[in-house]
Amino acid sequence: MSCVVTHEGPVASIRIQGRFTFDSHQPFREAYLPLVDRRDTKIIRLDLAETSFIDSSSLGMLLLMRERMLPVGKAIEISGANELVMKLLKIANFHKMFAVQGA
């Protein structure tokens, strides 16, 4: 798994490539933590178009990120999820906690 962070105005996109699992904890954390204090970033967009799989630990990582971002006023959007990933997000009711495109 790899994370690629890009910035476009107030939106920071984190593109997650490959399998998003427990082993992804450190690279994912390193991708989003610098965004907590960036004043110019208002929206964090998780681009899952290249994410082939997520598991329960990755869902936990998303919740941890949410706990860090919401108190500092940053919105989180999830986009590009394939059918399998979208199904897991819906089963976990993440479409109710995050702005999920296509949910």
DSSP file (Angstrom, degrees, kcal/mol; ACC not computed):
  #  RESIDUE AA STRUCTURE BP1 BP2  ACC     N-H-->O    O-->H-N    N-H-->O    O-->H-N    TCO  KAPPA ALPHA  PHI   PSI    X-CA   Y-CA   Z-CA
    1    1 A M              0   0    0      0, 0.0     2,-0.3     0, 0.0    17,-0.2   0.000 360.0 360.0 360.0 141.6    0.0    0.0    0.0
    2    2 A S  E     -A   17   0A   0     15,-1.8    15,-3.0     2,-0.0     2,-0.4  -0.980 360.0-146.0-137.5 155.1    1.1    3.5   -0.7
    3    3 A C  E     -A   16   0A   0     -2,-0.3     2,-0.5    13,-0.2    13,-0.2  -0.977   9.0-167.6-121.0 131.0   -0.3    6.9    0.0
    4    4 A V  E     -A   15   0A   0     11,-2.0    11,-3.1    -2,-0.4     2,-0.5  -0.981   8.8-158.0-119.6 122.3    0.2    9.9   -2.3
    5    5 A V  E     +A   14   0A   0     -2,-0.5     2,-0.3     9,-0.2     9,-0.2  -0.864  14.6 173.8-104.4 130.1   -0.8   13.3   -1.0
    6    6 A T  E     -A   13   0A   0      7,-2.3     7,-2.8    -2,-0.5     2,-0.4  -0.932  17.5-144.8-129.6 157.1   -1.6   16.2   -3.4
    7    7 A H  E     +A   12   0A   0     -2,-0.3     2,-0.3     5,-0.2     5,-0.2  -0.974  18.8 171.0-125.9 135.3   -3.0   19.7   -2.7
    8    8 A E  E >   -A   11   0A   0      3,-2.9     3,-1.8    -2,-0.4    -2,-0.0  -0.816  67.2 -59.4-142.2  99.8   -5.3   21.8   -4.8
    9    9 A G  T 3  S-     0   0    0     -2,-0.3    -1,-0.2     1,-0.3    31,-0.0  -0.439 121.0 -11.9  61.9-131.2   -6.5   24.9   -3.0
   10   10 A P  T 3  S+     0   0    0      0, 0.0    32,-2.9     0, 0.0    33,-2.3   0.457 121.0  90.1 -80.7   1.4   -8.3   24.0    0.2
   11   11 A V  E <   -Ab   8  43A   0     -3,-1.8    -3,-2.9    30,-0.2     2,-0.5  -0.866  53.7-169.3-106.6 125.6   -8.5   20.3   -0.7
   12   12 A A  E     -Ab   7  44A   0     31,-2.8    33,-3.0    -2,-0.5     2,-0.5  -0.959  13.6-156.2-107.2 125.4   -5.8   17.8    0.2
   13   13 A S  E     -Ab   6  45A   0     -7,-2.8    -7,-2.3    -2,-0.5     2,-0.6  -0.864   8.1-163.1-104.5 134.1   -6.2   14.4   -1.5
   14   14 A I  E     -Ab   5  46A   0     31,-3.0    33,-2.4    -2,-0.5     2,-0.7  -0.950   9.6-159.6-113.8 109.3   -4.8   11.2   -0.2
   15   15 A R  E     -Ab   4  47A   0    -11,-3.1   -11,-2.0    -2,-0.6     2,-0.6  -0.807   4.8-157.4 -91.9 118.2   -4.7    8.6   -2.9
   16   16 A I  E     -A    3   0A   0     31,-2.1     2,-0.5    -2,-0.7    34,-0.4  -0.863   9.7-165.9-100.8 119.0   -4.5    5.1   -1.3
   17   17 A Q  E     -A    2   0A   0    -15,-3.0   -15,-1.8    -2,-0.6    34,-0.3  -0.901  48.2  -6.9-111.5 128.8   -3.0    2.5   -3.7
   18   18 A G  E    S-e   51   0B   0     32,-3.0    34,-1.4    -2,-0.5    35,-0.8  -0.623 111.6  -4.5  97.2-153.3   -3.2   -1.2   -3.1
   19   19 A R  E     -e   53   0B   0     -2,-0.2     2,-1.0    33,-0.2    35,-0.2  -0.709  57.4-151.5 -85.8 123.1   -4.5   -3.1   -0.1
   20   20 A F  E     +e   54   0B   0     33,-3.1    35,-1.1    -2,-0.5    38,-0.3  -0.806  45.2 132.9 -97.3  95.5   -5.4   -0.9    2.9
   21   21 A T  S >  S-     0   0    0     -2,-1.0     3,-2.4    33,-0.2     4,-0.2  -0.607  74.1 -69.0-133.0-173.2   -4.8   -3.2    5.8
   22   22 A F  G >  S+     0   0    0      1,-0.3     3,-1.8    -2,-0.2     4,-0.2   0.848 127.0  61.9 -52.4 -38.1   -3.1   -3.2    9.3
   23   23 A D  G 3  S+     0   0    0      1,-0.3    -1,-0.3     2,-0.1     3,-0.3   0.633  94.3  65.2 -65.0 -12.5    0.3   -3.0    7.6
   24   24 A S  G <> S+     0   0    0     -3,-2.4     4,-2.5     1,-0.2     5,-0.3   0.476  71.6 100.7 -87.5  -3.5   -0.8    0.4    6.1
   25   25 A H  H <> S+     0   0    0     -3,-1.8     4,-2.5    -4,-0.2     5,-0.2   0.909  81.9  43.1 -52.3 -54.6   -1.0    2.1    9.5
   26   26 A Q  H  > S+     0   0    0     -3,-0.3     4,-2.5    -4,-0.2    -1,-0.2   0.939 116.0  45.0 -64.4 -49.9    2.3    3.9    9.4
   27   27 A P  H  > S+     0   0    0      0, 0.0     4,-1.2     0, 0.0    -1,-0.2   0.886 115.3  49.4 -62.9 -35.0    2.2    5.2    5.8
   28   28 A F  H  X S+     0   0    0     -4,-2.5     4,-2.1     2,-0.2     3,-0.3   0.936 111.9  47.6 -67.5 -45.1   -1.4    6.3    6.2
   29   29 A R  H  X S+     0   0    0     -4,-2.5     4,-2.6    -5,-0.3    -1,-0.2   0.905 110.5  52.3 -61.2 -42.4   -0.7    8.1    9.5
   30   30 A E  H  < S+     0   0    0     -4,-2.5    -1,-0.2    -5,-0.2    -2,-0.2   0.778 109.7  51.4 -65.9 -25.6    2.4    9.8    7.9
   31   31 A A  H  < S+     0   0    0     -4,-1.2    -2,-0.2    -3,-0.3     4,-0.2   0.898 119.4  30.7 -77.0 -41.8    0.1   11.0    5.0
   32   32 A Y  H >X S+     0   0    0     -4,-2.1     3,-1.4     1,-0.1     4,-0.6   0.808 102.1  72.6 -93.5 -28.7   -2.6   12.5    7.1
   33   33 A L  H >X S+     0   0    0     -4,-2.6     3,-1.4     1,-0.3     4,-0.5   0.882  93.8  55.3 -58.4 -40.8   -1.0   13.8   10.3
   34   34 A P  H 34 S+     0   0    0      0, 0.0     3,-0.4     0, 0.0     4,-0.3   0.769 101.2  62.0 -62.1 -21.0    0.8   16.8    8.6
   35   35 A L  H X4 S+     0   0    0     -3,-1.4     3,-0.6    -4,-0.2    -2,-0.2   0.698  84.5  76.5 -77.3 -18.3   -2.6   17.9    7.3
   36   36 A V  H << S+     0   0    0     -3,-1.4    -1,-0.2    -4,-0.6    -3,-0.1   0.912 104.3  34.0 -57.7 -44.3   -4.0   18.5   10.8
   37   37 A D  T 3< S+     0   0    0     -4,-0.5     2,-0.8    -3,-0.4    -1,-0.2   0.420  87.1 113.1 -95.9   0.5   -2.0   21.7   11.3
   38   38 A R    X   -     0   0    0     -3,-0.6     3,-1.0    -4,-0.3    -3,-0.0  -0.642  48.7-165.1 -76.8 111.5   -2.2   23.0    7.7
   39   39 A R  T 3  S+     0   0    0     -2,-0.8    -1,-0.2     1,-0.2    -4,-0.0   0.793  85.1  57.8 -67.3 -28.8   -4.4   26.1    7.8
   40   40 A D  T 3  S+     0   0    0     -3,-0.1     2,-0.6     2,-0.0    -1,-0.2   0.612  90.0  85.6 -79.6 -10.7   -4.9   26.2    4.1
   41   41 A T    <   +     0   0    0     -3,-1.0   -30,-0.2    -6,-0.2     3,-0.1  -0.822  40.6 156.5 -96.0 120.6   -6.4   22.7    4.0
   42   42 A K        +     0   0    0    -32,-2.9    33,-2.4    -2,-0.6     2,-0.4   0.652  64.4  42.9-110.8 -26.9  -10.1   22.5    4.8
   43   43 A I  E     -bc  11  75A   0    -33,-2.3   -31,-2.8    31,-0.2     2,-0.6  -0.981  60.9-157.4-128.7 133.7  -11.1   19.2    3.1
   44   44 A I  E     -bc  12  76A   0     31,-3.2    33,-2.9    -2,-0.4     2,-0.6  -0.954  14.7-164.3-107.3 117.9   -9.3   15.9    3.2
   45   45 A R  E     -bc  13  77A   0    -33,-3.0   -31,-3.0    -2,-0.6     2,-0.8  -0.911   7.0-154.2-106.5 119.0  -10.4   13.7    0.2
   46   46 A L  E     -bc  14  78A   0     31,-3.5    33,-2.8    -2,-0.6     2,-0.8  -0.833   9.6-156.4 -91.1 112.8   -9.5   10.0    0.4
   47   47 A D  E     +bc  15  79A   0    -33,-2.4   -31,-2.1    -2,-0.8     3,-0.4  -0.811  19.7 171.5 -94.2 107.6   -9.3    8.8   -3.1
   48   48 A L    >   +     0   0    0     31,-3.4     3,-1.8    -2,-0.8    34,-0.5   0.169  42.8 112.8-102.0  16.6   -9.9    5.0   -3.0
   49   49 A A  T 3  S+     0   0    0      1,-0.3    -1,-0.2    30,-0.2    31,-0.1   0.804  87.4  37.5 -59.5 -29.9  -10.0    4.5   -6.8
   50   50 A E  T 3  S+     0   0    0    -34,-0.4   -32,-3.0    -3,-0.4     2,-0.6   0.162  90.2 111.8-108.3  17.0   -6.8    2.5   -6.6
   51   51 A T  E <   -e   18   0B   0     -3,-1.8    31,-0.4   -34,-0.3    34,-0.2  -0.826  42.1-176.6 -93.3 118.9   -7.6    0.7   -3.4
   52   52 A S  E     +     0   0B   0    -34,-1.4     2,-0.3    -2,-0.6   -33,-0.2   0.710  64.3   6.2 -88.9 -20.7   -8.2   -3.0   -4.0
   53   53 A F  E     -e   19   0B   0    -35,-0.8   -33,-3.1    31,-0.1     2,-0.3  -0.982  53.5-167.9-162.0 143.4   -9.2   -4.0   -0.5
   54   54 A I  E     -e   20   0B   0     -2,-0.3     2,-0.2   -35,-0.2   -33,-0.2  -0.959  11.1-168.4-130.3 155.4   -9.9   -2.7    3.0
   55   55 A D     >  -     0   0    0    -35,-1.1     4,-1.7    -2,-0.3     3,-0.4  -0.717  44.0 -83.3-130.6-175.6  -10.3   -4.5    6.3
   56   56 A S  H  > S+     0   0    0      1,-0.2     4,-1.9    -2,-0.2     5,-0.1   0.827 124.8  56.4 -63.1 -32.2  -11.5   -3.8    9.8
   57   57 A S  H  > S+     0   0    0      1,-0.2     4,-2.0     2,-0.2    -1,-0.2   0.874 105.6  51.0 -68.7 -34.7   -8.1   -2.3   10.8
   58   58 A S  H  > S+     0   0    0     -3,-0.4     4,-2.1   -38,-0.3    -1,-0.2   0.870 107.1  54.1 -69.3 -34.1   -8.3    0.2    8.0
   59   59 A L  H  X S+     0   0    0     -4,-1.7     4,-1.9     1,-0.2    -2,-0.2   0.910 108.2  50.4 -62.6 -40.4  -11.8    1.2    9.1
   60   60 A G  H  X S+     0   0    0     -4,-1.9     4,-2.3     1,-0.2    -2,-0.2   0.886 107.4  53.4 -62.6 -39.1  -10.3    1.8   12.5
   61   61 A M  H  X S+     0   0    0     -4,-2.0     4,-2.3     1,-0.2    -1,-0.2   0.883 106.6  52.6 -63.7 -38.2   -7.6    4.0   10.9
   62   62 A L  H  X S+     0   0    0     -4,-2.1     4,-2.3     2,-0.2    -1,-0.2   0.897 109.1  49.7 -63.8 -39.7  -10.3    6.1    9.2
   63   63 A L  H  X S+     0   0    0     -4,-1.9     4,-2.2     2,-0.2    -2,-0.2   0.901 109.6  50.9 -65.8 -40.3  -12.0    6.6   12.5
   64   64 A L  H  X S+     0   0    0     -4,-2.3     4,-1.3     2,-0.2    -2,-0.2   0.911 110.5  49.1 -62.7 -41.6   -8.7    7.7   14.2
   65   65 A M  H  X S+     0   0    0     -4,-2.3     4,-2.3     1,-0.2     3,-0.4   0.921 109.4  52.7 -62.4 -43.0   -8.1   10.1   11.3
   66   66 A R  H  X S+     0   0    0     -4,-2.3     4,-2.4     1,-0.2    -2,-0.2   0.898 105.3  54.7 -58.9 -42.0  -11.7   11.5   11.8
   67   67 A E  H  < S+     0   0    0     -4,-2.2    -1,-0.2     1,-0.2    -2,-0.2   0.809 112.7  43.7 -62.5 -30.1  -11.0   12.0   15.5
   68   68 A R  H  < S+     0   0    0     -4,-1.3     4,-0.4    -3,-0.4    -2,-0.2   0.836 117.9  42.9 -82.0 -34.3   -8.0   14.1   14.6
   69   69 A M  H ><>S+     0   0    0     -4,-2.3     5,-2.1     1,-0.1     3,-0.9   0.882 102.9  60.8 -84.3 -40.4   -9.6   16.1   11.8
   70   70 A L  G ><5S+     0   0    0     -4,-2.4     3,-1.9     1,-0.2    -1,-0.1   0.896  99.5  55.0 -60.4 -43.6  -13.0   17.1   13.1
   71   71 A P  G 3 5S+     0   0    0      0, 0.0    -1,-0.2     0, 0.0    -2,-0.1   0.770 109.7  48.8 -62.4 -22.4  -11.9   19.1   16.2
   72   72 A V  G < 5S-     0   0    0     -3,-0.9    -2,-0.2    -4,-0.4    -3,-0.1   0.250 121.9-106.9-100.8  12.8   -9.7   21.3   13.9
   73   73 A G  T < 5 +     0   0    0     -3,-1.9     2,-0.5     1,-0.2    -3,-0.2   0.726  68.4 144.2  78.3  24.1  -12.6   21.8   11.4
   74   74 A K      < -     0   0    0     -5,-2.1    -1,-0.2    -8,-0.1   -31,-0.2  -0.838  39.9-141.7-101.0 131.6  -11.5   19.7    8.5
   75   75 A A  E     -c   43   0A   0    -33,-2.4   -31,-3.2    -2,-0.5     2,-0.5  -0.583  11.2-145.7 -85.8 151.5  -14.1   17.8    6.5
   76   76 A I  E     -c   44   0A   0     -2,-0.2    23,-1.6   -33,-0.2     2,-0.4  -0.979  14.9-175.4-122.8 129.0  -13.4   14.3    5.2
   77   77 A E  E     -cd  45  99A   0    -33,-2.9   -31,-3.5    -2,-0.5     2,-0.5  -0.939  11.0-155.2-119.8 144.3  -14.6   13.0    1.9
   78   78 A I  E     +cd  46 100A   0     21,-3.0    23,-3.0    -2,-0.4     2,-0.3  -0.981  24.4 166.7-117.9 129.5  -14.2    9.4    0.5
   79   79 A S  E     +c   47   0A   0    -33,-2.8   -31,-3.4    -2,-0.5   -30,-0.2  -0.945  44.8  30.1-139.8 160.3  -14.4    9.0   -3.2
   80   80 A G        +     0   0    0     -2,-0.3   -29,-0.2     1,-0.2    -1,-0.1   0.532  66.1 163.3  78.0   8.8  -13.7    6.4   -5.9
   81   81 A A        -     0   0    0     20,-0.3    -1,-0.2     4,-0.1   -32,-0.2  -0.346  34.5-127.7 -65.3 137.2  -14.3    3.3   -3.9
   82   82 A N     >  -     0   0    0    -34,-0.5     4,-2.9   -31,-0.4     5,-0.2  -0.173  36.1 -89.7 -73.1 177.7  -14.8    0.1   -6.0
   83   83 A E  H  > S+     0   0    0      1,-0.2     4,-2.2     2,-0.2     5,-0.1   0.891 125.9  46.6 -60.2 -43.7  -17.9   -2.1   -5.4
   84   84 A L  H  > S+     0   0    0      2,-0.2     4,-2.0     1,-0.2    -1,-0.2   0.938 115.2  45.1 -65.6 -47.5  -16.3   -4.3   -2.8
   85   85 A V  H  > S+     0   0    0      1,-0.2     4,-2.3     2,-0.2    -2,-0.2   0.910 113.2  51.2 -63.7 -42.7  -14.8   -1.4   -0.8
   86   86 A M  H  X S+     0   0    0     -4,-2.9     4,-2.4     1,-0.2    -1,-0.2   0.901 107.6  53.4 -61.4 -40.7  -18.1    0.6   -1.0
   87   87 A K  H  X S+     0   0    0     -4,-2.2     4,-2.5    -5,-0.2    -1,-0.2   0.918 110.1  47.0 -60.7 -44.1  -20.0   -2.4    0.2
   88   88 A L  H  X S+     0   0    0     -4,-2.0     4,-2.0     2,-0.2    -1,-0.2   0.890 110.4  52.4 -66.1 -39.1  -17.7   -2.7    3.3
   89   89 A L  H  <>S+     0   0    0     -4,-2.3     5,-2.8     1,-0.2     6,-0.6   0.905 112.3  46.0 -62.2 -40.8  -18.0    1.1    4.0
   90   90 A K  H ><5S+     0   0    0     -4,-2.4     3,-1.6     3,-0.2    -2,-0.2   0.905 109.1  53.8 -69.8 -41.6  -21.8    0.8    3.9
   91   91 A I  H 3<5S+     0   0    0     -4,-2.5    -1,-0.2     1,-0.3    -2,-0.2   0.892 111.6  46.5 -58.6 -38.8  -21.9   -2.3    6.1
   92   92 A A  T 3<5S-     0   0    0     -4,-2.0    -1,-0.3    -5,-0.2    -2,-0.2   0.380 114.2-121.6 -83.8   4.1  -19.9   -0.4    8.7
   93   93 A N  T X 5 +     0   0    0     -3,-1.6     3,-1.4    -5,-0.1     4,-0.5   0.748  66.9 141.3  60.8  26.7  -22.2    2.6    8.3
   94   94 A F  G >>< +     0   0    0     -5,-2.8     4,-2.4     1,-0.3     3,-0.7   0.755  60.5  70.3 -69.1 -23.0  -19.3    4.8    7.2
   95   95 A H  G 34 S+     0   0    0     -6,-0.6     5,-0.3     1,-0.2    -1,-0.3   0.645  98.9  51.3 -67.8 -11.7  -21.5    6.5    4.7
   96   96 A K  G <4 S+     0   0    0     -3,-1.4    -1,-0.2     3,-0.1    -2,-0.2   0.640 115.9  38.6 -94.4 -18.7  -23.2    8.1    7.7
   97   97 A M  T <4 S+     0   0    0     -3,-0.7     2,-0.3    -4,-0.5    -2,-0.2   0.667 120.8  38.1-103.2 -22.6  -20.0    9.3    9.3
   98   98 A F  S  < S-     0   0    0     -4,-2.4     2,-1.0   -23,-0.1   -21,-0.2  -0.891  88.0-105.7-126.4 154.7  -18.1   10.5    6.2
   99   99 A A  E     -d   77   0A   0    -23,-1.6   -21,-3.0    -2,-0.3     2,-0.6  -0.751  46.2-171.6 -77.9 106.3  -19.2   12.2    3.0
  100  100 A V  E >   -d   78   0A   0     -2,-1.0     3,-1.8    -5,-0.3     2,-0.3  -0.907  19.4-133.6-109.4 115.9  -18.9    9.1    0.7
  101  101 A Q  T 3  S+     0   0    0    -23,-3.0   -20,-0.3    -2,-0.6   -21,-0.1  -0.507  92.8  16.4 -67.7 126.4  -19.3    9.8   -3.0
  102  102 A G  T 3         0   0    0     -2,-0.3    -1,-0.3   -23,-0.1   -23,-0.1   0.415 360.0 360.0  93.0  -0.7  -21.7    7.3   -4.5
  103  103 A A    <         0   0    0     -3,-1.8    -2,-0.1    -8,-0.1    -8,-0.1   0.471 360.0 360.0 -81.6 360.0  -23.2    6.1   -1.2
